[in-house]
Amino acid sequence: MMTLDKFEEATEAVKKVILRTELVYSDYFTATTGNKVYLKPENMQFTGAYKVRGAYYKISTLTKEERDRGLITASAGNHAQGVAYAAKLYNAKAIIVMPSTTPLIKVNRTKSYGAEVILYGNVYDEACQYAYQLAEEHGYTFIHPFNDEGVATGQGTIAMEIFKDLPTVDIILAPVGGGGLLAGVATLAKMLNPNVKVIGVEPAGAACMKESLKAGHVVTLPHVDTIADGTAVKTPGDVVFPYIQKYVDDIITVEDHELIVNFLDIIENHKMVVENSGLLTVAALKHLNCKDKKVVSILSGGNMDIITVASIVQHGLIQRGRVFTVSVQLPDRPGELVNVASIIAKAQGNVIRLDHNQFVSINRNSAVELTITMETFGHEHKQEIVQALIDHGYNPKICQPNKLY
């Protein structure tokens, strides 16, 4: 069971493998939400995520014989790196089964710690079933990523650090996929202060915990669909579920588009890369129905591949109106292109791409299409540019979908 003694033991144990991630006060999110917001940057851990806490503590409690049999787990990436890193420290063999959709950076980082990586299935649940099969066939010791009290106890050490940094915390927001982090943090938090609120945050496209709490028992979603791959879980853990029922105050769900714009907010205002699952608690800040509370958002990880980063930045800029594409039709005669460019320049739009299509119509004297992608200050500035084009006799159309390239 998760007890205060176990949490204290785990806190001492994980000091050997973690970086002390002190709370970061956020002026930006404090100003935009009305609460005093602090970030717990677990994305800054050596392995890029909090998962090393639970993995190392669990493995430290195993017997030598259990470790010598070889360790196996299933993971979407962050727990994989935690197990691989901890296994390396104990000179134990590690086999990691990861969904075939796992970002390349997580696969390569896991391999870099000496683990054998097997890609199987499209989601975590399918990878987990195969890992269990291999464990039974070869006698490996299975280290569950979330449905284990030892692992959850290790994750709960985050709460110990939060209270040391901010004893008067009012609300703790924790991402939830299978429930290990949330169960550990909520259990210890309530032991330290029964009045603190602990709220889980999960993607709307994989809200297995919210549905389970509604049903009163663990349920399995028919499918999951979210960009938050680290929390794309169909079935929460039945071992940790009772702790969540007892200690968690609420579950908030957020849409994928909220994660995209919050990626921009974090990277521009705090100069940190946080993966989509880690952004859940940041997106949840605007869903809180309170003001002037001290809120801690746990940023669970920062392992993102560059292609995903590029895609999210692009979509985030478009959603915020910072980049948009507009098309106008104009006669094919000298000077028209310069006229349009001058209008945009006077309105302080910055052109980043231009496409001049002379073949949109058979009659080139009446219709040549000019498509312009430009950088703006936001939606209000975007509308000012559109209005300036209208005022000069053009009929601009905002293109959908917008693309940077």
C-alpha positions as a Markdown table, in Angstrom:
| # | Residue | x | y | z |
|---|---|---|---|---|
| 1 | Met | 0.0 | 0.0 | 0.0 |
| 2 | Met | 1.0 | 3.6 | -0.4 |
| 3 | Thr | 1.9 | 4.9 | 3.0 |
| 4 | Leu | 3.7 | 8.0 | 4.3 |
| 5 | Asp | 6.7 | 5.8 | 5.3 |
| 6 | Lys | 6.9 | 4.4 | 1.7 |
| 7 | Phe | 6.7 | 7.9 | 0.2 |
| 8 | Glu | 9.5 | 9.1 | 2.5 |
| 9 | Glu | 11.6 | 6.0 | 1.5 |
| 10 | Ala | 10.9 | 6.7 | -2.2 |
| 11 | Thr | 11.8 | 10.4 | -1.8 |
| 12 | Glu | 15.2 | 9.4 | -0.5 |
| 13 | Ala | 15.7 | 6.7 | -3.1 |
| 14 | Val | 14.9 | 8.8 | -6.2 |
| 15 | Lys | 17.3 | 11.5 | -5.1 |
| 16 | Lys | 20.0 | 9.3 | -6.7 |
| 17 | Val | 18.6 | 9.6 | -10.2 |
| 18 | Ile | 16.5 | 12.8 | -10.5 |
| 19 | Leu | 17.1 | 16.5 | -10.9 |
| 20 | Arg | 15.5 | 18.6 | -8.2 |
| 21 | Thr | 12.9 | 20.4 | -10.3 |
| 22 | Glu | 12.0 | 23.5 | -8.3 |
| 23 | Leu | 8.7 | 25.3 | -8.9 |
| 24 | Val | 8.7 | 28.1 | -11.5 |
| 25 | Tyr | 6.4 | 31.0 | -10.8 |
| 26 | Ser | 4.6 | 32.0 | -14.0 |
| 27 | Asp | 3.9 | 35.7 | -14.4 |
| 28 | Tyr | 2.2 | 35.0 | -17.8 |
| 29 | Phe | -0.2 | 32.3 | -16.7 |
| 30 | Thr | -0.9 | 34.1 | -13.4 |
| 31 | Ala | -1.9 | 37.2 | -15.4 |
| 32 | Thr | -4.0 | 35.3 | -17.9 |
| 33 | Thr | -5.9 | 33.0 | -15.5 |
| 34 | Gly | -6.3 | 35.0 | -12.3 |
| 35 | Asn | -4.7 | 32.4 | -10.1 |
| 36 | Lys | -1.1 | 32.3 | -8.8 |
| 37 | Val | 0.4 | 29.7 | -11.1 |
| 38 | Tyr | 3.5 | 27.7 | -10.5 |
| 39 | Leu | 5.0 | 25.1 | -12.9 |
| 40 | Lys | 6.6 | 21.9 | -11.8 |
| 41 | Pro | 9.0 | 21.3 | -14.7 |
| 42 | Glu | 9.5 | 17.5 | -14.8 |
| 43 | Asn | 10.3 | 18.0 | -18.5 |
| 44 | Met | 13.7 | 19.0 | -17.3 |
| 45 | Gln | 14.5 | 15.6 | -15.8 |
| 46 | Phe | 17.6 | 13.8 | -17.1 |
| 47 | Thr | 15.3 | 11.3 | -19.0 |
| 48 | Gly | 13.0 | 14.1 | -20.0 |
| 49 | Ala | 10.1 | 13.1 | -17.8 |
| 50 | Tyr | 8.9 | 12.3 | -14.3 |
| 51 | Lys | 8.6 | 8.6 | -15.1 |
| 52 | Val | 12.2 | 7.8 | -13.9 |
| 53 | Arg | 10.9 | 8.4 | -10.3 |
| 54 | Gly | 8.5 | 5.5 | -10.3 |
| 55 | Ala | 10.6 | 3.2 | -12.4 |
| 56 | Tyr | 13.7 | 3.6 | -10.3 |
| 57 | Tyr | 11.9 | 3.3 | -7.0 |
| 58 | Lys | 10.1 | 0.1 | -8.1 |
| 59 | Ile | 13.2 | -1.5 | -9.4 |
| 60 | Ser | 15.1 | -0.6 | -6.2 |
| 61 | Thr | 12.6 | -2.6 | -4.2 |
| 62 | Leu | 13.0 | -5.8 | -6.3 |
| 63 | Thr | 15.2 | -8.7 | -5.2 |
| 64 | Lys | 18.4 | -9.4 | -7.1 |
| 65 | Glu | 16.9 | -12.5 | -8.5 |
| 66 | Glu | 13.9 | -10.5 | -9.9 |
| 67 | Arg | 16.3 | -8.0 | -11.6 |
| 68 | Asp | 18.6 | -10.8 | -12.9 |
| 69 | Arg | 15.6 | -12.4 | -14.8 |
| 70 | Gly | 15.5 | -9.3 | -16.9 |
| 71 | Leu | 13.0 | -6.4 | -16.8 |
| 72 | Ile | 10.2 | -5.8 | -19.3 |
| 73 | Thr | 7.7 | -3.1 | -19.6 |
| 74 | Ala | 5.3 | -1.4 | -22.1 |
| 75 | Ser | 5.4 | 2.3 | -22.6 |
| 76 | Ala | 4.6 | 5.1 | -25.0 |
| 77 | Gly | 8.0 | 6.5 | -24.3 |
| 78 | Asn | 8.7 | 8.2 | -21.0 |
| 79 | His | 8.3 | 5.2 | -18.7 |
| 80 | Ala | 10.4 | 3.3 | -21.2 |
| 81 | Gln | 13.3 | 5.6 | -20.7 |
| 82 | Gly | 12.9 | 5.5 | -16.9 |
| 83 | Val | 13.0 | 1.7 | -16.8 |
| 84 | Ala | 15.9 | 1.6 | -19.3 |
| 85 | Tyr | 17.9 | 4.1 | -17.3 |
| 86 | Ala | 17.2 | 2.4 | -13.9 |
| 87 | Ala | 18.0 | -1.0 | -15.4 |
| 88 | Lys | 21.3 | 0.3 | -16.7 |
| 89 | Leu | 22.2 | 1.5 | -13.2 |
| 90 | Tyr | 21.5 | -2.0 | -11.8 |
| 91 | Asn | 23.2 | -3.8 | -14.8 |
| 92 | Ala | 19.9 | -5.5 | -15.6 |
| 93 | Lys | 18.6 | -6.4 | -19.0 |
| 94 | Ala | 15.7 | -4.3 | -20.1 |
| 95 | Ile | 13.1 | -5.1 | -22.9 |
| 96 | Ile | 10.7 | -2.3 | -23.8 |
| 97 | Val | 7.6 | -2.8 | -25.9 |
| 98 | Met | 6.5 | 0.5 | -27.4 |
| 99 | Pro | 3.5 | 1.3 | -29.7 |
| 100 | Ser | 4.6 | 1.6 | -33.4 |
| 101 | Thr | 3.4 | 5.3 | -33.3 |
| 102 | Thr | 5.9 | 6.3 | -30.6 |
| 103 | Pro | 7.9 | 9.4 | -31.6 |
| 104 | Leu | 11.4 | 8.5 | -32.9 |
| 105 | Ile | 13.2 | 10.6 | -30.2 |
| 106 | Lys | 11.6 | 8.4 | -27.4 |
| 107 | Val | 12.6 | 5.2 | -29.2 |
| 108 | Asn | 16.2 | 6.3 | -29.8 |
| 109 | Arg | 16.6 | 7.7 | -26.3 |
| 110 | Thr | 15.4 | 4.4 | -24.8 |
| 111 | Lys | 17.8 | 2.5 | -27.0 |
| 112 | Ser | 20.6 | 4.8 | -25.9 |
| 113 | Tyr | 20.3 | 3.5 | -22.3 |
| 114 | Gly | 21.0 | 0.0 | -23.6 |
| 115 | Ala | 17.5 | -1.4 | -23.7 |
| 116 | Glu | 16.1 | -3.7 | -26.4 |
| 117 | Val | 13.1 | -1.9 | -28.0 |
| 118 | Ile | 10.2 | -3.8 | -29.7 |
| 119 | Leu | 7.6 | -1.8 | -31.6 |
| 120 | Tyr | 4.2 | -3.4 | -31.4 |
| 121 | Gly | 0.6 | -2.2 | -31.8 |
| 122 | Asn | -0.9 | 1.2 | -32.4 |
| 123 | Val | -1.6 | 2.2 | -28.8 |
| 124 | Tyr | -0.2 | 1.5 | -25.4 |
| 125 | Asp | -2.8 | -1.1 | -24.5 |
| 126 | Glu | -1.8 | -3.3 | -27.4 |
| 127 | Ala | 1.9 | -3.0 | -26.6 |
| 128 | Cys | 1.2 | -3.8 | -23.0 |
| 129 | Gln | -0.6 | -7.1 | -23.8 |
| 130 | Tyr | 2.4 | -8.2 | -25.9 |
| 131 | Ala | 4.8 | -7.3 | -23.1 |
| 132 | Tyr | 2.8 | -9.4 | -20.7 |
| 133 | Gln | 3.0 | -12.3 | -23.2 |
| 134 | Leu | 6.8 | -12.0 | -23.5 |
| 135 | Ala | 7.2 | -11.8 | -19.7 |
| 136 | Glu | 5.3 | -15.0 | -19.3 |
| 137 | Glu | 7.2 | -16.8 | -22.1 |
| 138 | His | 10.7 | -15.7 | -20.9 |
| 139 | Gly | 10.2 | -15.2 | -17.2 |
| 140 | Tyr | 11.0 | -11.5 | -17.3 |
| 141 | Thr | 10.0 | -9.2 | -14.3 |
| 142 | Phe | 7.2 | -6.9 | -15.5 |
| 143 | Ile | 7.4 | -3.2 | -14.4 |
| 144 | His | 4.0 | -1.7 | -15.1 |
| 145 | Pro | 4.1 | 2.0 | -16.1 |
| 146 | Phe | 1.2 | 3.0 | -13.9 |
| 147 | Asn | -0.9 | 0.1 | -12.4 |
| 148 | Asp | 1.5 | -0.6 | -9.6 |
| 149 | Glu | 1.6 | 0.8 | -6.0 |
| 150 | Gly | 5.4 | 0.9 | -6.0 |
| 151 | Val | 5.6 | 2.8 | -9.2 |
| 152 | Ala | 2.8 | 5.2 | -8.1 |
| 153 | Thr | 4.7 | 5.8 | -4.8 |
| 154 | Gly | 7.7 | 6.8 | -6.7 |
| 155 | Gln | 5.7 | 9.2 | -8.9 |
| 156 | Gly | 4.1 | 10.7 | -5.7 |
| 157 | Thr | 7.5 | 12.0 | -4.6 |
| 158 | Ile | 6.6 | 15.0 | -6.8 |
| 159 | Ala | 4.0 | 16.0 | -4.2 |
| 160 | Met | 6.7 | 15.9 | -1.5 |
| 161 | Glu | 8.8 | 18.4 | -3.4 |
| 162 | Ile | 5.8 | 20.6 | -4.2 |
| 163 | Phe | 5.0 | 21.0 | -0.5 |
| 164 | Lys | 8.6 | 21.7 | 0.4 |
| 165 | Asp | 8.6 | 24.5 | -2.2 |
| 166 | Leu | 5.1 | 25.8 | -1.6 |
| 167 | Pro | 3.5 | 24.6 | 1.7 |
| 168 | Thr | 0.4 | 26.7 | 1.1 |
| 169 | Val | -0.5 | 25.2 | -2.3 |
| 170 | Asp | -4.2 | 25.2 | -2.9 |
| 171 | Ile | -4.6 | 23.1 | -6.1 |
| 172 | Ile | -2.3 | 20.6 | -7.8 |
| 173 | Leu | -3.0 | 19.7 | -11.4 |
| 174 | Ala | -1.6 | 16.4 | -12.6 |
| 175 | Pro | -1.8 | 14.8 | -16.1 |
| 176 | Val | -3.6 | 11.4 | -16.2 |
| 177 | Gly | -3.3 | 8.5 | -18.6 |
| 178 | Gly | -3.4 | 5.3 | -16.7 |
| 179 | Gly | -3.4 | 6.9 | -13.3 |
| 180 | Gly | -0.1 | 6.2 | -11.6 |
| 181 | Leu | 1.1 | 9.8 | -11.3 |
| 182 | Leu | -2.3 | 11.1 | -10.3 |
| 183 | Ala | -2.8 | 8.3 | -7.7 |
| 184 | Gly | 0.7 | 8.9 | -6.1 |
| 185 | Val | 0.5 | 12.7 | -6.1 |
| 186 | Ala | -3.1 | 12.7 | -4.8 |
| 187 | Thr | -2.5 | 10.2 | -2.0 |
| 188 | Leu | 0.6 | 11.9 | -0.6 |
| 189 | Ala | -0.9 | 15.4 | -1.1 |
| 190 | Lys | -4.0 | 14.5 | 1.0 |
| 191 | Met | -1.7 | 12.9 | 3.7 |
| 192 | Leu | 0.2 | 16.2 | 3.9 |
| 193 | Asn | -2.8 | 18.5 | 3.7 |
| 194 | Pro | -6.3 | 17.1 | 3.4 |
| 195 | Asn | -7.6 | 20.5 | 2.3 |
| 196 | Val | -5.5 | 20.7 | -0.9 |
| 197 | Lys | -7.4 | 20.0 | -4.1 |
| 198 | Val | -5.9 | 17.5 | -6.5 |
| 199 | Ile | -7.3 | 17.5 | -10.0 |
| 200 | Gly | -6.4 | 15.1 | -12.8 |
| 201 | Val | -6.3 | 16.4 | -16.4 |
| 202 | Glu | -6.7 | 14.1 | -19.4 |
| 203 | Pro | -7.2 | 14.6 | -23.2 |
| 204 | Ala | -10.8 | 14.6 | -24.3 |
| 205 | Gly | -9.9 | 12.0 | -26.9 |
| 206 | Ala | -8.7 | 9.5 | -24.3 |
| 207 | Ala | -10.8 | 10.3 | -21.2 |
| 208 | Cys | -10.7 | 6.8 | -19.7 |
| 209 | Met | -10.3 | 8.0 | -16.1 |
| 210 | Lys | -13.2 | 10.4 | -16.3 |
| 211 | Glu | -15.5 | 7.7 | -17.7 |
| 212 | Ser | -14.3 | 5.2 | -15.1 |
| 213 | Leu | -15.0 | 7.5 | -12.2 |
| 214 | Lys | -18.5 | 8.2 | -13.7 |
| 215 | Ala | -19.2 | 4.5 | -13.9 |
| 216 | Gly | -17.7 | 3.7 | -10.5 |
| 217 | His | -15.3 | 1.1 | -11.9 |
| 218 | Val | -12.6 | 0.8 | -14.4 |
| 219 | Val | -13.9 | 0.9 | -18.0 |
| 220 | Thr | -12.2 | 0.5 | -21.4 |
| 221 | Leu | -12.7 | 3.0 | -24.1 |
| 222 | Pro | -13.4 | 1.6 | -27.6 |
| 223 | His | -10.7 | 3.8 | -29.0 |
| 224 | Val | -8.5 | 6.8 | -28.3 |
| 225 | Asp | -7.7 | 9.7 | -30.5 |
| 226 | Thr | -5.4 | 12.5 | -29.2 |
| 227 | Ile | -2.1 | 14.1 | -30.0 |
| 228 | Ala | -1.1 | 13.6 | -26.3 |
| 229 | Asp | 0.5 | 10.2 | -27.0 |
| 230 | Gly | 1.8 | 9.8 | -23.5 |
| 231 | Thr | -1.7 | 9.7 | -22.1 |
| 232 | Ala | -3.4 | 7.9 | -24.9 |
| 233 | Val | -4.6 | 5.0 | -22.7 |
| 234 | Lys | -7.8 | 3.0 | -23.2 |
| 235 | Thr | -8.0 | 1.4 | -19.7 |
| 236 | Pro | -6.8 | 3.0 | -16.5 |
| 237 | Gly | -5.1 | 0.9 | -13.8 |
| 238 | Asp | -7.4 | -1.0 | -11.5 |
| 239 | Val | -4.8 | -1.1 | -8.8 |
| 240 | Val | -4.4 | 2.6 | -8.6 |
| 241 | Phe | -8.1 | 3.4 | -9.3 |
| 242 | Pro | -9.3 | 3.1 | -5.7 |
| 243 | Tyr | -6.7 | 5.8 | -4.6 |
| 244 | Ile | -8.0 | 8.1 | -7.3 |
| 245 | Gln | -11.6 | 7.5 | -6.3 |
| 246 | Lys | -10.7 | 8.4 | -2.7 |
| 247 | Tyr | -8.3 | 11.3 | -3.0 |
| 248 | Val | -8.8 | 13.0 | -6.4 |
| 249 | Asp | -11.3 | 15.9 | -6.3 |
| 250 | Asp | -12.1 | 16.3 | -10.0 |
| 251 | Ile | -11.0 | 15.4 | -13.6 |
| 252 | Ile | -10.8 | 18.0 | -16.3 |
| 253 | Thr | -10.6 | 17.1 | -20.0 |
| 254 | Val | -9.1 | 19.3 | -22.6 |
| 255 | Glu | -9.2 | 19.3 | -26.4 |
| 256 | Asp | -6.2 | 18.8 | -28.6 |
| 257 | His | -6.4 | 22.4 | -30.0 |
| 258 | Glu | -5.9 | 23.7 | -26.5 |
| 259 | Leu | -2.6 | 21.9 | -26.2 |
| 260 | Ile | -1.4 | 23.4 | -29.5 |
| 261 | Val | -1.7 | 27.0 | -28.4 |
| 262 | Asn | -0.4 | 26.3 | -24.9 |
| 263 | Phe | 2.8 | 24.9 | -26.5 |
| 264 | Leu | 3.4 | 28.3 | -28.0 |
| 265 | Asp | 2.7 | 30.0 | -24.6 |
| 266 | Ile | 5.2 | 27.8 | -22.8 |
| 267 | Ile | 7.9 | 28.0 | -25.3 |
| 268 | Glu | 7.6 | 31.8 | -25.8 |
| 269 | Asn | 7.1 | 32.8 | -22.1 |
| 270 | His | 9.2 | 30.1 | -20.3 |
| 271 | Lys | 11.6 | 28.9 | -23.0 |
| 272 | Met | 10.8 | 25.3 | -22.3 |
| 273 | Val | 9.8 | 22.4 | -24.6 |
| 274 | Val | 6.9 | 20.5 | -23.1 |
| 275 | Glu | 5.3 | 17.5 | -24.8 |
| 276 | Asn | 1.5 | 17.4 | -25.4 |
| 277 | Ser | 0.7 | 15.2 | -22.4 |
| 278 | Gly | 2.7 | 17.6 | -20.2 |
| 279 | Leu | 0.7 | 20.5 | -21.5 |
| 280 | Leu | -2.6 | 19.1 | -20.2 |
| 281 | Thr | -2.3 | 20.8 | -16.9 |
| 282 | Val | -1.4 | 24.1 | -18.5 |
| 283 | Ala | -4.5 | 23.9 | -20.8 |
| 284 | Ala | -6.6 | 23.1 | -17.7 |
| 285 | Leu | -5.7 | 26.4 | -16.0 |
| 286 | Lys | -8.5 | 28.2 | -17.9 |
| 287 | His | -11.0 | 25.6 | -16.9 |
| 288 | Leu | -10.6 | 26.2 | -13.2 |
| 289 | Asn | -13.6 | 28.0 | -11.6 |
| 290 | Cys | -11.6 | 29.9 | -9.0 |
| 291 | Lys | -9.4 | 33.0 | -8.5 |
| 292 | Asp | -6.4 | 34.0 | -6.4 |
| 293 | Lys | -5.5 | 30.4 | -5.6 |
| 294 | Lys | -2.0 | 29.0 | -5.6 |
| 295 | Val | -2.0 | 26.4 | -8.4 |
| 296 | Val | 0.8 | 24.0 | -9.3 |
| 297 | Ser | 0.7 | 22.6 | -12.9 |
| 298 | Ile | 2.9 | 19.5 | -13.2 |
| 299 | Leu | 4.7 | 19.5 | -16.6 |
| 300 | Ser | 5.1 | 15.7 | -16.9 |
| 301 | Gly | 7.6 | 15.5 | -19.8 |
| 302 | Gly | 9.4 | 17.2 | -22.7 |
| 303 | Asn | 10.3 | 14.4 | -25.1 |
| 304 | Met | 9.1 | 15.6 | -28.5 |
| 305 | Asp | 10.6 | 14.9 | -31.9 |
| 306 | Ile | 11.5 | 17.8 | -34.1 |
| 307 | Ile | 8.9 | 17.0 | -36.7 |
| 308 | Thr | 6.1 | 17.1 | -34.1 |
| 309 | Val | 7.5 | 20.4 | -32.7 |
| 310 | Ala | 7.5 | 21.9 | -36.2 |
| 311 | Ser | 3.9 | 20.8 | -36.8 |
| 312 | Ile | 2.6 | 22.1 | -33.5 |
| 313 | Val | 4.3 | 25.5 | -33.9 |
| 314 | Gln | 2.8 | 25.8 | -37.4 |
| 315 | His | -0.7 | 24.9 | -36.3 |
| 316 | Gly | -0.4 | 27.1 | -33.1 |
| 317 | Leu | 0.6 | 30.1 | -35.1 |
| 318 | Ile | -2.4 | 29.6 | -37.4 |
| 319 | Gln | -4.8 | 29.1 | -34.5 |
| 320 | Arg | -3.6 | 32.3 | -32.8 |
| 321 | Gly | -3.9 | 34.3 | -36.0 |
| 322 | Arg | -0.2 | 34.9 | -36.1 |
| 323 | Val | 0.1 | 33.4 | -39.6 |
| 324 | Phe | -2.6 | 33.3 | -42.2 |
| 325 | Thr | -3.1 | 32.9 | -45.9 |
| 326 | Val | -5.3 | 35.1 | -48.1 |
| 327 | Ser | -6.1 | 35.0 | -51.8 |
| 328 | Val | -7.1 | 37.9 | -54.1 |
| 329 | Gln | -8.0 | 37.9 | -57.7 |
| 330 | Leu | -6.6 | 40.8 | -59.8 |
| 331 | Pro | -6.1 | 41.7 | -63.5 |
| 332 | Asp | -2.8 | 40.4 | -65.1 |
| 333 | Arg | -1.1 | 43.7 | -65.7 |
| 334 | Pro | 2.1 | 45.4 | -64.5 |
| 335 | Gly | 1.9 | 47.0 | -61.0 |
| 336 | Glu | -0.9 | 45.0 | -59.5 |
| 337 | Leu | 1.4 | 42.8 | -57.5 |
| 338 | Val | 3.2 | 45.8 | -56.2 |
| 339 | Asn | -0.1 | 47.5 | -55.2 |
| 340 | Val | -1.2 | 44.5 | -53.1 |
| 341 | Ala | 2.3 | 44.2 | -51.5 |
| 342 | Ser | 2.2 | 47.9 | -50.6 |
| 343 | Ile | -1.2 | 47.6 | -48.9 |
| 344 | Ile | 0.1 | 44.7 | -46.8 |
| 345 | Ala | 3.3 | 46.5 | -46.0 |
| 346 | Lys | 1.5 | 49.7 | -44.8 |
| 347 | Ala | -0.7 | 47.5 | -42.6 |
| 348 | Gln | 2.6 | 46.0 | -41.2 |
| 349 | Gly | 1.9 | 42.5 | -42.5 |
| 350 | Asn | 5.1 | 40.4 | -43.1 |
| 351 | Val | 4.9 | 38.3 | -46.3 |
| 352 | Ile | 6.5 | 34.8 | -45.8 |
| 353 | Arg | 5.1 | 33.1 | -49.0 |
| 354 | Leu | 3.5 | 34.2 | -52.2 |
| 355 | Asp | 2.0 | 32.3 | -55.1 |
| 356 | His | 1.1 | 34.0 | -58.3 |
| 357 | Asn | -1.2 | 31.8 | -60.4 |
| 358 | Gln | -1.9 | 33.0 | -63.9 |
| 359 | Phe | -3.9 | 30.0 | -64.9 |
| 360 | Val | -6.8 | 30.2 | -62.5 |
| 361 | Ser | -9.0 | 31.6 | -65.3 |
| 362 | Ile | -9.0 | 31.4 | -69.1 |
| 363 | Asn | -9.4 | 35.2 | -69.2 |
| 364 | Arg | -6.1 | 36.4 | -67.6 |
| 365 | Asn | -7.1 | 40.1 | -68.0 |
| 366 | Ser | -9.9 | 39.6 | -65.5 |
| 367 | Ala | -8.6 | 37.0 | -63.1 |
| 368 | Val | -5.1 | 36.1 | -61.9 |
| 369 | Glu | -5.0 | 34.6 | -58.4 |
| 370 | Leu | -2.5 | 35.9 | -55.9 |
| 371 | Thr | -2.2 | 33.7 | -52.7 |
| 372 | Ile | -0.2 | 35.3 | -49.8 |
| 373 | Thr | 0.8 | 33.8 | -46.5 |
| 374 | Met | 1.9 | 36.4 | -44.0 |
| 375 | Glu | 2.9 | 36.9 | -40.4 |
| 376 | Thr | 0.7 | 39.1 | -38.2 |
| 377 | Phe | 0.4 | 40.1 | -34.5 |
| 378 | Gly | -2.8 | 38.1 | -34.0 |
| 379 | His | -6.5 | 37.9 | -35.0 |
| 380 | Glu | -7.1 | 41.6 | -34.7 |
| 381 | His | -4.2 | 42.6 | -36.9 |
| 382 | Lys | -5.2 | 39.9 | -39.3 |
| 383 | Gln | -8.6 | 41.5 | -39.7 |
| 384 | Glu | -7.1 | 44.9 | -40.2 |
| 385 | Ile | -5.0 | 43.6 | -43.2 |
| 386 | Val | -8.1 | 42.0 | -44.7 |
| 387 | Gln | -10.1 | 45.2 | -44.3 |
| 388 | Ala | -7.2 | 47.2 | -45.9 |
| 389 | Leu | -7.4 | 45.0 | -49.0 |
| 390 | Ile | -11.2 | 45.4 | -49.1 |
| 391 | Asp | -10.9 | 49.2 | -48.8 |
| 392 | His | -8.6 | 49.2 | -51.9 |
| 393 | Gly | -11.1 | 47.4 | -54.0 |
| 394 | Tyr | -10.0 | 43.8 | -53.6 |
| 395 | Asn | -12.1 | 40.9 | -52.5 |
| 396 | Pro | -9.8 | 38.9 | -50.2 |
| 397 | Lys | -10.7 | 35.3 | -49.2 |
| 398 | Ile | -9.0 | 33.6 | -46.2 |
| 399 | Cys | -7.8 | 30.2 | -47.4 |
| 400 | Gln | -8.6 | 27.0 | -45.6 |
| 401 | Pro | -6.7 | 25.1 | -44.5 |
| 402 | Asn | -3.9 | 27.5 | -43.8 |
| 403 | Lys | -0.3 | 26.2 | -44.3 |
| 404 | Leu | 3.1 | 27.7 | -43.8 |
| 405 | Tyr | 4.6 | 25.6 | -46.5 |
